[in-house]
Amino acid sequence: MIKQKNLSLKRNHWYFSKMVNGDRVWTKIAHKDDPVAVVMKAYHDIKNDHEQAKNKLQPLAALWLKSREREVEDGLLSEKTLSEYRKHLAPGARLDREFGKRVLDSIRAVEIQDYLDTGKRYQSNREIATLSQMIGWGVNRGYLEKNPTMGVKRNRELARNRYVTDEEFNTVYKAMPQCVKDLMMLTYLTGLRPGDALKVRFSDCYDEWLYAAEGKTGKKVRFYWSDELRELVESSRKRQPMGFTVVRDDQGNSFENYDRIQKLFKKHFPAGVERFVMKDIRAKSATDREDPVMASYALGHSSQAVTNKHYLRNQKGRLVSALSRKPESQ
């Protein structure tokens, strides 16, 4: 009979057991007929795994990021979001410098607040949001007792409110190389995220509609053809017969990396126009629809409030119906 702490034989299998949040959790590790060496290797592997300092930032981050990688594989999380998480939790990054040597649930709320107050306003919010998600994941799995970020008020953020006028759009459009022009117009006509617009393929163009998948949410969307959208796709197809995506470079190569075409956009941005970014064109698309519900559908939002807050730009002025009655005369 093998005797080791937390190792038990139940029926036909060996189990490793551990108390997690007051409950004993049993993990099957080997069959009763397996050689002793196999059982002991499995036992020590899982024992070492449980004994790692999962209440500290880097060990917990390694486990948490691994679980998020599986979500990317399953289409539940975008690669871009995962990349942001990795950047926030990287060794030597600000979170690691501040809290890397600490037992995470020993951090006090006042320290989280100080982190928010002393860093860049928006960036600190993003970093603490990442830390909060990771610690919450660790609490649910028994690695930590509490989440010190809970209840700490994040820095106030102002919604971006840059509306790109038709004149500004046209001026910038004329200054761009053809691939950027195609991306600008495809983003505007559909409201897709620029990164998702880059992935639209000719094989996604059906007789009735253009089909697209949203990388961030995984939602599918179909756009009925407008004359302008069909003209954009056909013009791209005729101009460059090579390649598979609607937006391509002069050699027919797709833009696998959004950063590459973003650099072209910045490089060719004309003087005399107030700077805007590619995602402002997505907001222009939503605003120019003037139907908030249809804008929300096009942008793939699950909540109308998200569209209203972050994408409908008010400089143009909201379209409001006047009353159709008047007070009764005396």
C-alpha atoms as a printed R data frame, in Angstrom:
    type eleno elety resid chain resno       x      y       z
1   ATOM     1    CA   MET     A     1   0.000  0.000   0.000
2   ATOM     2    CA   ILE     A     2   1.435  3.370  -1.044
3   ATOM     3    CA   LYS     A     3   1.275  5.979   1.735
4   ATOM     4    CA   GLN     A     4   1.588  9.639   0.862
5   ATOM     5    CA   LYS     A     5  -0.146 12.752   2.120
6   ATOM     6    CA   ASN     A     6  -3.309 13.550   0.128
7   ATOM     7    CA   LEU     A     7  -3.023 10.285  -1.847
8   ATOM     8    CA   SER     A     8  -5.941  7.826  -1.565
9   ATOM     9    CA   LEU     A     9  -7.090  4.645  -3.282
10  ATOM    10    CA   LYS     A    10 -10.797  4.624  -4.066
11  ATOM    11    CA   ARG     A    11 -12.236  1.655  -5.888
12  ATOM    12    CA   ASN     A    12 -10.064  1.215  -8.972
13  ATOM    13    CA   HIS     A    13  -8.136  4.487  -9.022
14  ATOM    14    CA   TRP     A    14  -5.613  6.574  -7.103
15  ATOM    15    CA   TYR     A    15  -6.731 10.097  -6.229
16  ATOM    16    CA   PHE     A    16  -4.989 13.243  -5.086
17  ATOM    17    CA   SER     A    17  -7.219 15.265  -2.740
18  ATOM    18    CA   LYS     A    18  -6.945 18.861  -1.599
19  ATOM    19    CA   MET     A    19  -9.106 21.234   0.439
20  ATOM    20    CA   VAL     A    20 -10.294 24.165  -1.732
21  ATOM    21    CA   ASN     A    21 -12.506 26.827  -0.161
22  ATOM    22    CA   GLY     A    22 -13.615 24.426   2.572
23  ATOM    23    CA   ASP     A    23 -14.404 21.537   0.208
24  ATOM    24    CA   ARG     A    24 -12.231 18.540  -0.534
25  ATOM    25    CA   VAL     A    25 -11.529 18.226  -4.249
26  ATOM    26    CA   TRP     A    26 -10.566 14.811  -5.627
27  ATOM    27    CA   THR     A    27  -8.397 14.439  -8.735
28  ATOM    28    CA   LYS     A    28  -7.943 11.051 -10.408
29  ATOM    29    CA   ILE     A    29  -4.279 10.468 -11.209
30  ATOM    30    CA   ALA     A    30  -3.744  6.759 -11.955
31  ATOM    31    CA   HIS     A    31  -5.330  3.305 -12.120
32  ATOM    32    CA   LYS     A    32  -4.824  0.942  -9.178
33  ATOM    33    CA   ASP     A    33  -2.988 -1.551 -11.418
34  ATOM    34    CA   ASP     A    34  -0.484  1.005 -12.707
35  ATOM    35    CA   PRO     A    35   3.152  0.493 -11.623
36  ATOM    36    CA   VAL     A    36   4.183  2.258  -8.425
37  ATOM    37    CA   ALA     A    37   6.589  4.465 -10.400
38  ATOM    38    CA   VAL     A    38   3.731  5.731 -12.597
39  ATOM    39    CA   VAL     A    39   1.538  6.447  -9.587
40  ATOM    40    CA   MET     A    40   4.292  8.274  -7.735
41  ATOM    41    CA   LYS     A    41   5.244 10.385 -10.755
42  ATOM    42    CA   ALA     A    42   1.620 11.462 -11.217
43  ATOM    43    CA   TYR     A    43   1.356 12.167  -7.487
44  ATOM    44    CA   HIS     A    44   4.474 14.343  -7.340
45  ATOM    45    CA   ASP     A    45   3.536 16.200 -10.527
46  ATOM    46    CA   ILE     A    46   0.160 17.271  -9.174
47  ATOM    47    CA   LYS     A    47   1.564 17.886  -5.675
48  ATOM    48    CA   ASN     A    48   4.254 20.205  -7.059
49  ATOM    49    CA   ASP     A    49   1.632 21.963  -9.149
50  ATOM    50    CA   HIS     A    50  -0.502 22.641  -6.066
51  ATOM    51    CA   GLU     A    51   2.467 23.767  -3.988
52  ATOM    52    CA   GLN     A    52   3.602 26.467  -6.422
53  ATOM    53    CA   ALA     A    53   3.105 29.985  -5.136
54  ATOM    54    CA   LYS     A    54  -0.110 30.584  -7.030
55  ATOM    55    CA   ASN     A    55  -0.932 33.455  -4.721
56  ATOM    56    CA   LYS     A    56   1.781 35.570  -6.369
57  ATOM    57    CA   LEU     A    57   1.558 37.498  -9.617
58  ATOM    58    CA   GLN     A    58   3.813 35.661 -12.071
59  ATOM    59    CA   PRO     A    59   2.877 32.046 -11.141
60  ATOM    60    CA   LEU     A    60  -0.823 32.938 -11.148
61  ATOM    61    CA   ALA     A    61  -0.451 34.898 -14.397
62  ATOM    62    CA   ALA     A    62   1.084 31.849 -16.107
63  ATOM    63    CA   LEU     A    63  -1.933 29.723 -15.180
64  ATOM    64    CA   TRP     A    64  -4.492 32.411 -15.969
65  ATOM    65    CA   LEU     A    65  -3.018 33.267 -19.369
66  ATOM    66    CA   LYS     A    66  -2.951 29.561 -20.219
67  ATOM    67    CA   SER     A    67  -6.673 29.358 -19.547
68  ATOM    68    CA   ARG     A    68  -7.281 32.446 -21.687
69  ATOM    69    CA   GLU     A    69  -5.315 30.862 -24.543
70  ATOM    70    CA   ARG     A    70  -7.892 28.079 -24.586
71  ATOM    71    CA   GLU     A    71 -10.625 30.717 -24.832
72  ATOM    72    CA   VAL     A    72  -8.896 32.145 -27.911
73  ATOM    73    CA   GLU     A    73  -8.804 28.658 -29.449
74  ATOM    74    CA   ASP     A    74 -12.532 28.288 -28.739
75  ATOM    75    CA   GLY     A    75 -13.340 31.682 -30.234
76  ATOM    76    CA   LEU     A    76 -14.380 33.175 -26.884
77  ATOM    77    CA   LEU     A    77 -11.558 35.739 -26.684
78  ATOM    78    CA   SER     A    78  -9.701 37.720 -29.330
79  ATOM    79    CA   GLU     A    79  -5.962 37.324 -29.823
80  ATOM    80    CA   LYS     A    80  -5.637 41.109 -29.499
81  ATOM    81    CA   THR     A    81  -7.209 41.079 -26.021
82  ATOM    82    CA   LEU     A    82  -4.967 38.224 -24.929
83  ATOM    83    CA   SER     A    83  -1.970 40.196 -26.187
84  ATOM    84    CA   GLU     A    84  -3.029 43.126 -23.992
85  ATOM    85    CA   TYR     A    85  -3.283 40.846 -20.952
86  ATOM    86    CA   ARG     A    86   0.206 39.482 -21.605
87  ATOM    87    CA   LYS     A    87   1.605 42.997 -21.914
88  ATOM    88    CA   HIS     A    88   0.046 44.097 -18.611
89  ATOM    89    CA   LEU     A    89   1.312 41.032 -16.724
90  ATOM    90    CA   ALA     A    90   4.755 40.735 -18.336
91  ATOM    91    CA   PRO     A    91   7.791 40.469 -16.045
92  ATOM    92    CA   GLY     A    92   9.133 43.984 -15.484
93  ATOM    93    CA   ALA     A    93   5.853 45.674 -16.435
94  ATOM    94    CA   ARG     A    94   4.347 48.143 -13.961
95  ATOM    95    CA   LEU     A    95   2.036 45.601 -12.299
96  ATOM    96    CA   ASP     A    96   4.975 43.257 -11.791
97  ATOM    97    CA   ARG     A    97   7.188 46.045 -10.414
98  ATOM    98    CA   GLU     A    98   4.518 47.128  -7.929
99  ATOM    99    CA   PHE     A    99   3.008 43.804  -6.851
100 ATOM   100    CA   GLY     A   100   5.245 41.040  -8.249
101 ATOM   101    CA   LYS     A   101   6.750 40.067  -4.890
102 ATOM   102    CA   ARG     A   102   3.511 40.363  -2.910
103 ATOM   103    CA   VAL     A   103   0.990 37.736  -1.865
104 ATOM   104    CA   LEU     A   104  -1.838 39.130  -3.962
105 ATOM   105    CA   ASP     A   105  -4.633 38.965  -1.405
106 ATOM   106    CA   SER     A   106  -2.453 40.789   1.125
107 ATOM   107    CA   ILE     A   107  -2.557 43.908  -1.058
108 ATOM   108    CA   ARG     A   108  -4.749 46.614   0.464
109 ATOM   109    CA   ALA     A   109  -7.405 48.558  -1.389
110 ATOM   110    CA   VAL     A   110  -5.516 51.788  -0.654
111 ATOM   111    CA   GLU     A   111  -2.525 50.423  -2.594
112 ATOM   112    CA   ILE     A   112  -4.714 49.689  -5.603
113 ATOM   113    CA   GLN     A   113  -6.102 53.221  -5.370
114 ATOM   114    CA   ASP     A   114  -2.579 54.652  -5.194
115 ATOM   115    CA   TYR     A   115  -1.663 52.643  -8.306
116 ATOM   116    CA   LEU     A   116  -4.594 54.208 -10.128
117 ATOM   117    CA   ASP     A   117  -3.811 57.720  -8.890
118 ATOM   118    CA   THR     A   118  -0.116 57.714  -9.784
119 ATOM   119    CA   GLY     A   119  -0.132 56.159 -13.247
120 ATOM   120    CA   LYS     A   120  -1.539 57.217 -16.588
121 ATOM   121    CA   ARG     A   121  -5.285 57.524 -16.115
122 ATOM   122    CA   TYR     A   122  -6.612 55.222 -18.822
123 ATOM   123    CA   GLN     A   123  -3.694 52.798 -18.875
124 ATOM   124    CA   SER     A   124  -3.867 52.278 -15.108
125 ATOM   125    CA   ASN     A   125  -7.550 51.439 -15.438
126 ATOM   126    CA   ARG     A   126  -6.769 48.773 -18.040
127 ATOM   127    CA   GLU     A   127  -3.979 47.257 -15.960
128 ATOM   128    CA   ILE     A   128  -6.063 47.054 -12.778
129 ATOM   129    CA   ALA     A   129  -8.947 45.580 -14.792
130 ATOM   130    CA   THR     A   130  -6.583 42.819 -15.956
131 ATOM   131    CA   LEU     A   131  -5.293 42.269 -12.415
132 ATOM   132    CA   SER     A   132  -8.860 42.110 -11.089
133 ATOM   133    CA   GLN     A   133  -9.908 39.494 -13.639
134 ATOM   134    CA   MET     A   134  -6.882 37.345 -12.873
135 ATOM   135    CA   ILE     A   135  -7.268 37.555  -9.089
136 ATOM   136    CA   GLY     A   136 -10.998 36.823  -9.350
137 ATOM   137    CA   TRP     A   137 -10.127 33.720 -11.369
138 ATOM   138    CA   GLY     A   138  -7.633 32.709  -8.668
139 ATOM   139    CA   VAL     A   139 -10.172 33.246  -5.855
140 ATOM   140    CA   ASN     A   140 -12.676 30.988  -7.613
141 ATOM   141    CA   ARG     A   141 -10.062 28.223  -7.737
142 ATOM   142    CA   GLY     A   142  -8.918 28.497  -4.152
143 ATOM   143    CA   TYR     A   143  -5.520 30.064  -4.805
144 ATOM   144    CA   LEU     A   144  -6.472 33.304  -3.037
145 ATOM   145    CA   GLU     A   145  -8.954 34.289  -0.350
146 ATOM   146    CA   LYS     A   146 -10.081 37.698  -1.601
147 ATOM   147    CA   ASN     A   147  -9.796 40.195  -4.426
148 ATOM   148    CA   PRO     A   148  -8.318 43.501  -3.161
149 ATOM   149    CA   THR     A   149  -9.378 45.361  -6.316
150 ATOM   150    CA   MET     A   150 -13.070 44.966  -5.550
151 ATOM   151    CA   GLY     A   151 -14.762 48.183  -4.490
152 ATOM   152    CA   VAL     A   152 -11.896 50.409  -5.633
153 ATOM   153    CA   LYS     A   153 -13.210 53.128  -7.935
154 ATOM   154    CA   ARG     A   154 -11.409 53.350 -11.249
155 ATOM   155    CA   ASN     A   155 -10.298 56.606 -12.811
156 ATOM   156    CA   ARG     A   156 -13.052 58.511 -14.559
157 ATOM   157    CA   GLU     A   157 -12.797 58.308 -18.327
158 ATOM   158    CA   LEU     A   158 -14.304 60.576 -20.938
159 ATOM   159    CA   ALA     A   159 -15.829 58.863 -23.944
160 ATOM   160    CA   ARG     A   160 -14.008 59.708 -27.173
161 ATOM   161    CA   ASN     A   161 -16.136 62.204 -29.058
162 ATOM   162    CA   ARG     A   162 -14.257 62.890 -32.307
163 ATOM   163    CA   TYR     A   163 -16.657 63.097 -35.245
164 ATOM   164    CA   VAL     A   164 -14.995 62.896 -38.674
165 ATOM   165    CA   THR     A   165 -16.805 65.168 -41.115
166 ATOM   166    CA   ASP     A   166 -17.403 64.170 -44.718
167 ATOM   167    CA   GLU     A   167 -14.922 66.809 -45.831
168 ATOM   168    CA   GLU     A   168 -12.223 65.486 -43.472
169 ATOM   169    CA   PHE     A   169 -12.875 61.911 -44.544
170 ATOM   170    CA   ASN     A   170 -12.596 62.791 -48.226
171 ATOM   171    CA   THR     A   171  -9.399 64.830 -47.742
172 ATOM   172    CA   VAL     A   172  -7.695 62.010 -45.849
173 ATOM   173    CA   TYR     A   173  -9.052 59.366 -48.238
174 ATOM   174    CA   LYS     A   174  -7.487 61.080 -51.252
175 ATOM   175    CA   ALA     A   175  -4.070 61.180 -49.561
176 ATOM   176    CA   MET     A   176  -3.935 57.456 -48.799
177 ATOM   177    CA   PRO     A   177  -2.495 54.525 -50.772
178 ATOM   178    CA   GLN     A   178  -5.122 52.243 -52.312
179 ATOM   179    CA   CYS     A   179  -5.050 49.580 -49.587
180 ATOM   180    CA   VAL     A   180  -5.783 52.182 -46.890
181 ATOM   181    CA   LYS     A   181  -8.541 53.703 -49.044
182 ATOM   182    CA   ASP     A   182 -10.175 50.277 -49.284
183 ATOM   183    CA   LEU     A   183  -9.975 49.773 -45.531
184 ATOM   184    CA   MET     A   184 -11.352 53.235 -44.786
185 ATOM   185    CA   MET     A   185 -14.317 52.707 -47.088
186 ATOM   186    CA   LEU     A   186 -15.029 49.132 -45.986
187 ATOM   187    CA   THR     A   187 -14.938 50.229 -42.335
188 ATOM   188    CA   TYR     A   188 -17.231 53.166 -43.053
189 ATOM   189    CA   LEU     A   189 -19.780 51.295 -45.164
190 ATOM   190    CA   THR     A   190 -20.125 48.377 -42.725
191 ATOM   191    CA   GLY     A   191 -19.123 49.690 -39.299
192 ATOM   192    CA   LEU     A   192 -16.807 46.711 -38.796
193 ATOM   193    CA   ARG     A   193 -13.757 47.023 -36.588
194 ATOM   194    CA   PRO     A   194 -10.793 47.820 -38.856
195 ATOM   195    CA   GLY     A   195  -9.087 44.578 -37.837
196 ATOM   196    CA   ASP     A   196 -12.196 42.589 -38.787
197 ATOM   197    CA   ALA     A   197 -12.591 44.509 -42.057
198 ATOM   198    CA   LEU     A   198  -9.069 43.401 -43.017
199 ATOM   199    CA   LYS     A   199 -10.200 39.769 -42.771
200 ATOM   200    CA   VAL     A   200 -13.179 40.067 -45.121
201 ATOM   201    CA   ARG     A   201 -12.555 37.658 -48.015
202 ATOM   202    CA   PHE     A   202 -14.044 37.503 -51.483
203 ATOM   203    CA   SER     A   203 -15.440 34.114 -50.478
204 ATOM   204    CA   ASP     A   204 -17.517 35.973 -47.842
205 ATOM   205    CA   CYS     A   205 -19.342 37.856 -50.611
206 ATOM   206    CA   TYR     A   206 -22.604 36.121 -51.473
207 ATOM   207    CA   ASP     A   207 -25.356 37.098 -53.902
208 ATOM   208    CA   GLU     A   208 -27.544 38.599 -51.181
209 ATOM   209    CA   TRP     A   209 -25.058 39.913 -48.648
210 ATOM   210    CA   LEU     A   210 -21.512 40.317 -47.403
211 ATOM   211    CA   TYR     A   211 -20.744 38.061 -44.452
212 ATOM   212    CA   ALA     A   212 -18.315 38.967 -41.649
213 ATOM   213    CA   ALA     A   213 -17.238 37.602 -38.275
214 ATOM   214    CA   GLU     A   214 -16.306 39.871 -35.400
215 ATOM   215    CA   GLY     A   215 -13.032 38.861 -33.812
216 ATOM   216    CA   LYS     A   216 -13.697 40.432 -30.426
217 ATOM   217    CA   THR     A   217 -17.158 39.023 -29.767
218 ATOM   218    CA   GLY     A   218 -17.300 36.079 -32.159
219 ATOM   219    CA   LYS     A   219 -20.639 37.346 -33.488
220 ATOM   220    CA   LYS     A   220 -21.576 36.889 -37.120
221 ATOM   221    CA   VAL     A   221 -23.101 39.694 -39.188
222 ATOM   222    CA   ARG     A   222 -24.501 39.947 -42.723
223 ATOM   223    CA   PHE     A   223 -24.633 43.210 -44.645
224 ATOM   224    CA   TYR     A   224 -27.145 43.619 -47.438
225 ATOM   225    CA   TRP     A   225 -25.427 45.030 -50.479
226 ATOM   226    CA   SER     A   226 -25.497 48.741 -51.130
227 ATOM   227    CA   ASP     A   227 -24.337 50.035 -54.489
228 ATOM   228    CA   GLU     A   228 -21.263 51.537 -52.798
229 ATOM   229    CA   LEU     A   229 -20.302 48.346 -50.971
230 ATOM   230    CA   ARG     A   230 -20.665 46.189 -54.076
231 ATOM   231    CA   GLU     A   231 -18.649 48.710 -56.111
232 ATOM   232    CA   LEU     A   232 -15.864 48.641 -53.500
233 ATOM   233    CA   VAL     A   233 -15.602 44.836 -53.598
234 ATOM   234    CA   GLU     A   234 -15.768 44.557 -57.392
235 ATOM   235    CA   SER     A   235 -13.267 47.376 -57.874
236 ATOM   236    CA   SER     A   236 -10.802 45.656 -55.552
237 ATOM   237    CA   ARG     A   237 -11.296 42.329 -57.331
238 ATOM   238    CA   LYS     A   238 -10.662 43.810 -60.789
239 ATOM   239    CA   ARG     A   239  -7.742 46.000 -59.737
240 ATOM   240    CA   GLN     A   240  -5.716 43.187 -58.199
241 ATOM   241    CA   PRO     A   241  -6.653 39.647 -59.291
242 ATOM   242    CA   MET     A   242  -4.229 38.083 -56.804
243 ATOM   243    CA   GLY     A   243  -5.098 37.424 -53.171
244 ATOM   244    CA   PHE     A   244  -8.133 36.408 -51.144
245 ATOM   245    CA   THR     A   245  -9.126 39.441 -49.042
246 ATOM   246    CA   VAL     A   246 -10.870 42.614 -50.182
247 ATOM   247    CA   VAL     A   247  -8.151 44.782 -48.602
248 ATOM   248    CA   ARG     A   248  -4.691 43.853 -49.952
249 ATOM   249    CA   ASP     A   249  -1.410 45.490 -50.783
250 ATOM   250    CA   ASP     A   250  -0.219 46.094 -54.355
251 ATOM   251    CA   GLN     A   251   1.156 42.549 -54.568
252 ATOM   252    CA   GLY     A   252  -2.138 40.995 -53.472
253 ATOM   253    CA   ASN     A   253  -0.926 40.162 -49.976
254 ATOM   254    CA   SER     A   254  -3.384 40.310 -47.089
255 ATOM   255    CA   PHE     A   255  -2.633 42.405 -44.025
256 ATOM   256    CA   GLU     A   256  -2.293 39.814 -41.291
257 ATOM   257    CA   ASN     A   257  -1.079 42.494 -38.902
258 ATOM   258    CA   TYR     A   258  -3.296 45.537 -38.363
259 ATOM   259    CA   ASP     A   259  -0.274 47.533 -37.141
260 ATOM   260    CA   ARG     A   260   1.218 47.444 -40.629
261 ATOM   261    CA   ILE     A   261  -1.671 49.236 -42.332
262 ATOM   262    CA   GLN     A   262  -2.130 51.529 -39.336
263 ATOM   263    CA   LYS     A   263   1.420 52.786 -39.859
264 ATOM   264    CA   LEU     A   264   0.575 53.557 -43.492
265 ATOM   265    CA   PHE     A   265  -2.483 55.502 -42.322
266 ATOM   266    CA   LYS     A   266  -0.348 57.597 -39.963
267 ATOM   267    CA   LYS     A   267   2.442 58.067 -42.508
268 ATOM   268    CA   HIS     A   268   0.153 59.427 -45.245
269 ATOM   269    CA   PHE     A   269  -2.171 61.442 -43.028
270 ATOM   270    CA   PRO     A   270  -2.350 64.920 -44.630
271 ATOM   271    CA   ALA     A   271  -1.487 68.170 -42.900
272 ATOM   272    CA   GLY     A   272  -4.304 70.573 -42.193
273 ATOM   273    CA   VAL     A   273  -6.746 67.944 -40.922
274 ATOM   274    CA   GLU     A   274  -7.196 67.341 -37.213
275 ATOM   275    CA   ARG     A   275  -5.775 63.918 -36.433
276 ATOM   276    CA   PHE     A   276  -8.152 61.018 -36.075
277 ATOM   277    CA   VAL     A   277  -7.648 57.273 -35.829
278 ATOM   278    CA   MET     A   278  -9.103 54.477 -37.904
279 ATOM   279    CA   LYS     A   279 -11.630 53.495 -35.236
280 ATOM   280    CA   ASP     A   280 -13.110 57.016 -35.500
281 ATOM   281    CA   ILE     A   281 -14.303 55.977 -38.962
282 ATOM   282    CA   ARG     A   282 -16.247 53.161 -37.324
283 ATOM   283    CA   ALA     A   283 -17.840 55.742 -35.036
284 ATOM   284    CA   LYS     A   284 -18.626 57.931 -38.059
285 ATOM   285    CA   SER     A   285 -20.353 54.954 -39.657
286 ATOM   286    CA   ALA     A   286 -22.534 54.483 -36.576
287 ATOM   287    CA   THR     A   287 -23.343 58.190 -36.282
288 ATOM   288    CA   ASP     A   288 -24.150 58.656 -39.962
289 ATOM   289    CA   ARG     A   289 -26.745 55.885 -39.841
290 ATOM   290    CA   GLU     A   290 -28.861 58.129 -37.589
291 ATOM   291    CA   ASP     A   291 -30.778 55.034 -36.463
292 ATOM   292    CA   PRO     A   292 -29.188 54.013 -33.132
293 ATOM   293    CA   VAL     A   293 -30.755 50.555 -33.233
294 ATOM   294    CA   MET     A   294 -29.374 49.778 -36.686
295 ATOM   295    CA   ALA     A   295 -26.012 51.234 -35.650
296 ATOM   296    CA   SER     A   296 -25.920 48.881 -32.670
297 ATOM   297    CA   TYR     A   297 -26.723 45.894 -34.921
298 ATOM   298    CA   ALA     A   298 -24.010 46.876 -37.397
299 ATOM   299    CA   LEU     A   299 -21.379 47.321 -34.682
300 ATOM   300    CA   GLY     A   300 -22.286 44.001 -33.071
301 ATOM   301    CA   HIS     A   301 -23.014 45.407 -29.630
302 ATOM   302    CA   SER     A   302 -25.130 43.417 -27.184
303 ATOM   303    CA   SER     A   303 -26.275 46.647 -25.540
304 ATOM   304    CA   GLN     A   304 -27.631 49.798 -27.123
305 ATOM   305    CA   ALA     A   305 -26.003 51.718 -24.248
306 ATOM   306    CA   VAL     A   306 -22.520 50.723 -25.450
307 ATOM   307    CA   THR     A   307 -23.235 52.143 -28.898
308 ATOM   308    CA   ASN     A   308 -24.727 55.323 -27.484
309 ATOM   309    CA   LYS     A   309 -21.867 55.961 -25.064
310 ATOM   310    CA   HIS     A   310 -18.828 55.083 -27.147
311 ATOM   311    CA   TYR     A   311 -19.740 55.402 -30.830
312 ATOM   312    CA   LEU     A   312 -22.529 57.916 -31.478
313 ATOM   313    CA   ARG     A   313 -20.724 61.235 -31.743
314 ATOM   314    CA   ASN     A   314 -22.638 64.322 -30.650
315 ATOM   315    CA   GLN     A   315 -20.860 67.061 -32.576
316 ATOM   316    CA   LYS     A   316 -23.100 66.314 -35.517
317 ATOM   317    CA   GLY     A   317 -26.145 66.833 -33.320
318 ATOM   318    CA   ARG     A   318 -28.656 64.155 -32.438
319 ATOM   319    CA   LEU     A   319 -31.666 63.777 -34.696
320 ATOM   320    CA   VAL     A   320 -34.740 64.371 -32.511
321 ATOM   321    CA   SER     A   321 -38.392 64.508 -33.522
322 ATOM   322    CA   ALA     A   322 -40.322 67.633 -32.612
323 ATOM   323    CA   LEU     A   323 -43.586 67.337 -30.718
324 ATOM   324    CA   SER     A   324 -46.668 66.947 -32.889
325 ATOM   325    CA   ARG     A   325 -49.122 68.755 -30.602
326 ATOM   326    CA   LYS     A   326 -49.472 72.130 -28.966
327 ATOM   327    CA   PRO     A   327 -51.023 73.262 -25.658
328 ATOM   328    CA   GLU     A   328 -54.733 73.836 -25.744
329 ATOM   329    CA   SER     A   329 -55.641 77.480 -26.391
330 ATOM   330    CA   GLN     A   330 -57.318 79.353 -23.569
